[in-house]
């Protein structure tokens, strides 16, 4: 049984708590928070679980690390990357294996900042520990699934990894309004769409897929289309007014030899009525797709739903399960940093543990 501490209580922290409680072979032993107001609250409070876990949130990092074998680091790293690196380095030096979506640049360690790689590799060697960084949108769809799909084709012209979502039922105002800019002025560019930010976030996925398929990406470009709402719409977050940003289509394009080869698309709208001519989910409010333009023409569509949650919550759950499901595999490897192609999409578990997945 691997003892796991979750660091963070937000969207991904909540998903990781649920995963640590339910995943075969794992035991939730700690919950780390930076907020004294949350200390003492049972983990079930943050994860929406019906029964108390007996694990309460704490600001005592050392105590949580002493009592665990691995850390699911789910605190934000987008606006505080240096702090996140320092936190993860601390965990690794303490001997805890770490899985996290927080450091975008480390999705592809081969192209990550060398000083980060050196620091974290040194920490892993000192603590005899391992690190896996994979995405939240969700990471497996932008790396391992794309490579698996390509393996089903004889020839490949291009690969598109698409996220298609409307956020009308997604009650996360900061992410939707501030980071994505929905409901904001068309004269202002939101953080997610600022030049170079998309490449910083998803460029590693593109390089990782390319490396997994023997393709050297020599250029990454960005293309953004934004559309205003033609009429006001009402969502779970309230009203979004006519003329404000209602949809965007973001493309991060990996090129080799001047040709577009690997593209990550985000086709996102605040309401299904906006951008009706753009790709729509096959069912419900969203899905993820891997599209291989090759022989054959191959499209894999994935959707994830959780009881009482949105499809975005389902996506977060798969991302958390991908990370926490890798802990047992990571614990058997030599110290160092691993990526989404190193770790099997379904890491093997002992048969008696694997059998626990099956539920009535």
C-alpha positions as CSV (number, residue, x, y, z in Angstrom):
1,X,0.0,0.0,0.0
2,X,1.5,3.3,-1.1
3,X,0.8,6.2,1.3
4,X,-0.1,9.4,-0.5
5,X,-0.3,13.0,0.6
6,X,-2.2,15.5,-1.6
7,X,-0.8,19.0,-1.7
8,X,-3.6,21.5,-2.7
9,X,-7.4,21.6,-2.2
10,X,-8.6,23.3,-5.4
11,X,-10.1,21.6,-8.5
12,X,-7.3,19.2,-9.1
13,X,-6.6,18.7,-5.3
14,X,-10.2,17.7,-4.8
15,X,-9.9,15.2,-7.7
16,X,-6.7,13.8,-6.3
17,X,-8.2,13.3,-2.9
18,X,-11.0,11.3,-4.4
19,X,-8.5,9.3,-6.4
20,X,-6.2,8.6,-3.5
21,X,-9.2,7.4,-1.4
22,X,-10.5,5.1,-4.1
23,X,-7.5,4.0,-6.2
24,X,-6.4,0.4,-5.5
25,X,-3.1,0.2,-3.7
26,X,-3.1,3.8,-2.4
27,X,-3.9,5.2,1.0
28,X,-4.5,8.9,1.6
29,X,-2.3,9.8,4.6
30,X,-2.0,13.6,4.3
31,X,-3.4,16.8,2.9
32,X,-1.3,19.9,2.7
33,X,-2.7,23.4,2.5
34,X,-1.1,26.9,2.6
35,X,-4.2,28.3,4.2
36,X,-4.4,28.3,8.0
37,X,-8.2,28.7,7.6
38,X,-8.4,25.2,6.0
39,X,-6.2,23.5,8.5
40,X,-8.1,20.9,10.6
41,X,-10.8,20.3,8.0
42,X,-11.3,16.7,6.9
43,X,-10.2,16.0,3.3
44,X,-13.8,14.8,2.6
45,X,-14.9,18.5,2.9
46,X,-12.8,19.5,-0.1
47,X,-13.5,16.5,-2.2
48,X,-17.3,16.3,-1.6
49,X,-17.1,12.9,-0.1
50,X,-20.0,11.5,1.9
51,X,-17.8,10.0,4.6
52,X,-15.0,11.5,6.5
53,X,-11.5,10.2,5.6
54,X,-9.9,10.8,9.0
55,X,-7.2,12.8,7.2
56,X,-7.3,16.6,8.0
57,X,-5.6,19.4,6.2
58,X,-2.4,20.7,7.6
59,X,0.1,23.5,7.1
60,X,2.9,21.3,8.5
61,X,4.6,20.1,5.4
62,X,7.3,18.2,7.1
63,X,4.8,16.1,9.1
64,X,2.9,15.2,6.0
65,X,6.0,14.3,4.1
66,X,7.2,12.1,7.0
67,X,4.0,10.1,6.9
68,X,3.8,9.4,3.1
69,X,5.6,7.6,0.3
70,X,4.3,9.9,-2.5
71,X,2.9,13.4,-3.0
72,X,0.2,14.4,-5.5
73,X,1.3,18.0,-5.9
74,X,-1.9,19.8,-7.1
75,X,-1.1,23.4,-6.0
76,X,-1.0,26.0,-8.8
77,X,2.2,26.4,-10.7
78,X,1.1,28.7,-13.6
79,X,1.4,32.0,-11.6
80,X,4.0,30.7,-9.1
81,X,6.3,28.4,-11.0
82,X,9.4,29.1,-8.9
83,X,7.5,28.3,-5.7
84,X,6.1,25.1,-7.2
85,X,9.6,24.0,-8.2
86,X,10.8,24.6,-4.7
87,X,7.9,22.7,-3.2
88,X,8.4,19.7,-5.4
89,X,12.2,19.8,-4.8
90,X,11.5,19.7,-1.1
91,X,9.2,16.6,-1.5
92,X,11.8,14.8,-3.7
93,X,14.6,15.4,-1.2
94,X,12.4,14.1,1.6
95,X,12.1,10.8,-0.3
96,X,8.6,11.2,-1.7
97,X,7.7,10.3,-5.3
98,X,5.9,13.2,-6.8
99,X,3.2,13.4,-9.5
100,X,1.9,16.8,-10.6
101,X,0.3,18.8,-13.4
102,X,1.8,22.1,-12.1
103,X,4.9,22.6,-14.2
104,X,4.0,23.0,-17.8
105,X,7.6,23.2,-19.0
106,X,8.3,19.8,-17.6
107,X,5.7,18.0,-19.7
108,X,8.7,17.3,-21.9
109,X,11.8,17.2,-19.6
110,X,14.1,17.1,-22.7
111,X,13.1,20.7,-23.6
112,X,12.5,22.0,-20.1
113,X,14.6,24.8,-18.5
114,X,18.0,23.1,-17.7
115,X,18.3,24.6,-14.2
116,X,14.9,23.1,-13.2
117,X,15.9,19.7,-14.6
118,X,19.2,19.8,-12.8
119,X,17.6,20.9,-9.5
120,X,14.9,18.3,-9.5
121,X,17.1,15.5,-10.8
122,X,19.5,16.2,-8.0
123,X,16.7,16.2,-5.5
124,X,15.3,12.9,-6.8
125,X,18.8,11.3,-6.6
126,X,19.3,12.6,-3.0
127,X,15.9,11.3,-1.9
128,X,15.8,8.1,-4.0
129,X,12.6,9.4,-5.5
130,X,10.9,10.0,-8.9
131,X,8.9,12.8,-10.6
132,X,6.1,12.7,-13.2
133,X,4.6,15.8,-14.7
134,X,1.5,15.4,-16.9
135,X,-1.2,17.8,-17.9
136,X,-4.7,18.6,-16.7
137,X,-6.5,19.0,-20.0
138,X,-6.0,16.0,-19.7
139,X,-2.4,15.1,-20.1
140,X,-2.9,11.6,-21.4
141,X,-4.9,12.9,-24.4
142,X,-2.1,15.2,-25.4
143,X,0.7,12.7,-25.3
144,X,0.2,8.9,-24.7
145,X,-3.1,8.6,-26.5
146,X,-1.9,10.5,-29.5
147,X,1.1,8.2,-29.8
148,X,-1.0,5.1,-29.4
149,X,-3.4,6.4,-32.1
150,X,-0.5,7.0,-34.5
151,X,0.6,3.4,-33.9
152,X,-2.6,2.3,-35.5
153,X,-1.8,4.0,-38.8
154,X,0.8,3.1,-41.5
155,X,1.3,6.7,-42.7
156,X,0.8,10.0,-40.8
157,X,0.4,13.4,-42.3
158,X,-0.7,15.2,-39.2
159,X,-2.1,14.7,-35.7
160,X,-4.6,17.0,-34.0
161,X,-5.4,16.8,-30.2
162,X,-8.6,18.7,-29.6
163,X,-10.4,19.9,-26.6
164,X,-14.0,21.0,-27.5
165,X,-15.9,22.5,-24.6
166,X,-18.6,25.0,-23.7
167,X,-18.3,26.4,-20.2
168,X,-22.0,27.2,-19.6
169,X,-22.2,24.7,-16.8
170,X,-18.6,25.2,-15.4
171,X,-18.8,27.3,-12.3
172,X,-15.2,28.4,-12.1
173,X,-15.3,32.2,-12.5
174,X,-11.5,32.9,-12.2
175,X,-10.6,30.3,-14.8
176,X,-13.4,31.2,-17.2
177,X,-13.5,35.0,-16.8
178,X,-10.0,35.9,-15.9
179,X,-7.7,33.3,-17.5
180,X,-9.9,32.6,-20.6
181,X,-11.5,36.0,-20.9
182,X,-15.1,35.0,-21.4
183,X,-17.4,38.0,-20.8
184,X,-14.5,40.4,-21.2
185,X,-13.8,43.1,-23.7
186,X,-12.8,42.0,-27.2
187,X,-10.1,44.7,-27.0
188,X,-8.3,43.0,-24.2
189,X,-6.4,39.7,-24.6
190,X,-6.8,37.3,-21.7
191,X,-3.8,35.7,-20.0
192,X,-4.3,32.3,-21.7
193,X,-4.2,33.8,-25.2
194,X,-1.3,36.2,-24.8
195,X,1.5,35.5,-27.2
196,X,4.0,32.7,-26.1
197,X,1.7,31.6,-23.2
198,X,0.1,28.8,-25.2
199,X,3.5,27.5,-26.4
200,X,4.8,27.7,-22.8
201,X,1.8,25.5,-21.7
202,X,1.4,23.1,-24.5
203,X,4.6,23.2,-26.5
204,X,6.1,20.4,-24.4
205,X,3.2,18.1,-25.3
206,X,3.9,18.8,-29.0
207,X,7.6,18.1,-28.7
208,X,6.9,15.0,-26.6
209,X,4.5,13.5,-29.2
210,X,7.1,14.3,-31.9
211,X,9.9,12.7,-30.0
212,X,7.7,9.6,-29.4
213,X,7.1,9.3,-33.2
214,X,10.6,10.0,-34.4
215,X,9.7,13.5,-35.6
216,X,11.9,16.5,-34.6
217,X,9.7,19.6,-34.2
218,X,11.7,22.6,-35.4
219,X,9.1,25.4,-35.0
220,X,6.0,26.0,-32.9
221,X,3.5,28.7,-33.8
222,X,0.2,29.9,-32.4
223,X,-3.1,30.9,-34.0
224,X,-6.0,32.5,-32.1
225,X,-9.5,33.3,-33.3
226,X,-11.9,35.0,-31.0
227,X,-15.6,35.6,-31.5
228,X,-18.0,38.0,-29.6
229,X,-21.4,37.0,-28.3
230,X,-24.1,38.0,-30.8
231,X,-26.6,38.1,-27.9
232,X,-26.4,37.9,-24.1
233,X,-26.5,34.4,-22.6
234,X,-27.1,33.1,-19.1
235,X,-24.9,30.4,-17.5
236,X,-24.3,29.0,-14.0
237,X,-21.9,31.9,-13.5
238,X,-24.5,34.5,-14.4
239,X,-25.1,36.6,-17.5
240,X,-22.5,37.2,-20.2
241,X,-23.3,40.3,-22.3
242,X,-23.6,40.7,-26.0
243,X,-20.4,41.9,-27.6
244,X,-18.1,40.4,-25.0
245,X,-15.8,37.4,-25.8
246,X,-17.9,34.3,-26.3
247,X,-15.6,31.8,-27.9
248,X,-12.0,31.2,-29.0
249,X,-10.2,28.7,-31.1
250,X,-6.6,28.4,-30.1
251,X,-4.1,26.4,-32.1
252,X,-0.6,25.5,-31.0
253,X,1.0,24.2,-34.1
254,X,4.2,22.1,-34.2
255,X,6.0,22.2,-37.6
256,X,8.7,20.0,-39.1
257,X,10.3,20.9,-42.3
258,X,7.8,23.7,-42.8
259,X,4.8,21.4,-42.6
260,X,2.2,21.4,-39.8
261,X,2.5,18.0,-38.2
262,X,1.2,18.1,-34.6
263,X,-1.5,20.5,-33.5
264,X,-3.2,21.0,-30.2
265,X,-6.6,22.7,-30.6
266,X,-8.7,24.3,-27.9
267,X,-12.2,25.1,-29.2
268,X,-13.9,26.8,-26.3
269,X,-17.1,28.7,-25.9
270,X,-19.2,30.1,-23.1
271,X,-22.4,28.9,-24.6
272,X,-23.3,26.4,-27.3
273,X,-25.0,29.2,-29.4
274,X,-21.6,30.9,-29.9
275,X,-19.5,30.0,-32.9
276,X,-22.0,27.4,-34.2
277,X,-19.9,26.7,-37.3
278,X,-16.9,25.6,-35.3
279,X,-16.5,22.0,-34.2
280,X,-19.1,21.0,-31.6
281,X,-19.0,18.2,-29.0
282,X,-20.6,15.0,-30.3
283,X,-22.6,14.7,-27.1
284,X,-23.1,17.0,-24.1
285,X,-20.9,20.0,-23.3
286,X,-17.5,18.7,-24.3
287,X,-15.1,16.0,-25.4
288,X,-11.5,15.4,-26.2
289,X,-10.4,14.0,-29.6
290,X,-7.2,12.7,-31.2
291,X,-7.5,13.0,-35.0
292,X,-4.9,11.3,-37.2
293,X,-4.8,12.4,-40.8
294,X,-3.2,9.3,-42.2
295,X,-3.9,5.8,-43.4
296,X,-6.4,5.2,-42.1
297,X,-8.1,8.5,-41.2
298,X,-8.5,7.9,-37.5
299,X,-10.6,9.8,-34.9
300,X,-10.7,8.8,-31.2
301,X,-13.3,10.7,-29.1
302,X,-13.2,10.5,-25.3
303,X,-15.7,11.8,-22.7
304,X,-15.6,11.6,-18.9
305,X,-18.5,12.0,-16.6
306,X,-18.6,11.9,-12.8
307,X,-21.9,11.7,-10.8
308,X,-23.1,15.1,-9.8
309,X,-20.2,16.8,-11.7
310,X,-19.6,18.5,-15.0
311,X,-17.7,17.0,-17.9
312,X,-14.8,19.2,-16.9
313,X,-14.8,17.6,-13.5
314,X,-14.7,14.2,-15.3
315,X,-11.7,15.4,-17.3
316,X,-9.9,16.5,-14.1
317,X,-10.6,13.1,-12.6
318,X,-9.0,11.2,-15.5
319,X,-6.0,13.5,-15.2
320,X,-5.7,12.8,-11.5
321,X,-6.1,9.1,-12.0
322,X,-3.4,9.1,-14.7
323,X,-1.0,10.7,-12.2
324,X,-1.9,8.7,-9.1
325,X,-2.1,5.5,-11.1
326,X,1.5,6.0,-12.0
327,X,2.8,6.1,-8.4
328,X,3.3,2.3,-8.1
329,X,5.2,2.2,-11.4
330,X,7.3,5.2,-10.4
331,X,8.2,3.6,-7.1
332,X,9.9,0.7,-8.9
333,X,12.1,2.9,-11.1
334,X,15.5,4.5,-10.6
335,X,15.5,8.1,-9.3
336,X,14.8,10.8,-11.8
337,X,12.3,12.6,-13.9
338,X,9.8,10.8,-16.1
339,X,7.4,11.9,-18.8
340,X,4.0,10.8,-20.1
341,X,5.5,8.5,-22.7
342,X,7.8,6.8,-20.2
343,X,4.9,5.7,-17.9
344,X,2.5,3.1,-19.4
345,X,-1.0,4.4,-20.0
346,X,-2.1,1.5,-17.8
347,X,0.8,0.9,-15.4
348,X,0.8,-2.7,-14.1
349,X,-0.3,-3.4,-10.6
350,X,-0.1,-6.6,-8.6
351,X,-3.0,-8.9,-9.7
352,X,-4.6,-8.8,-6.2
353,X,-4.5,-5.0,-6.3
354,X,-5.7,-4.8,-9.9
355,X,-8.7,-7.0,-9.1
356,X,-9.9,-4.3,-6.7
357,X,-10.8,-2.0,-9.6
358,X,-13.9,-4.0,-10.4
359,X,-17.0,-2.7,-8.7
360,X,-20.6,-4.0,-8.4
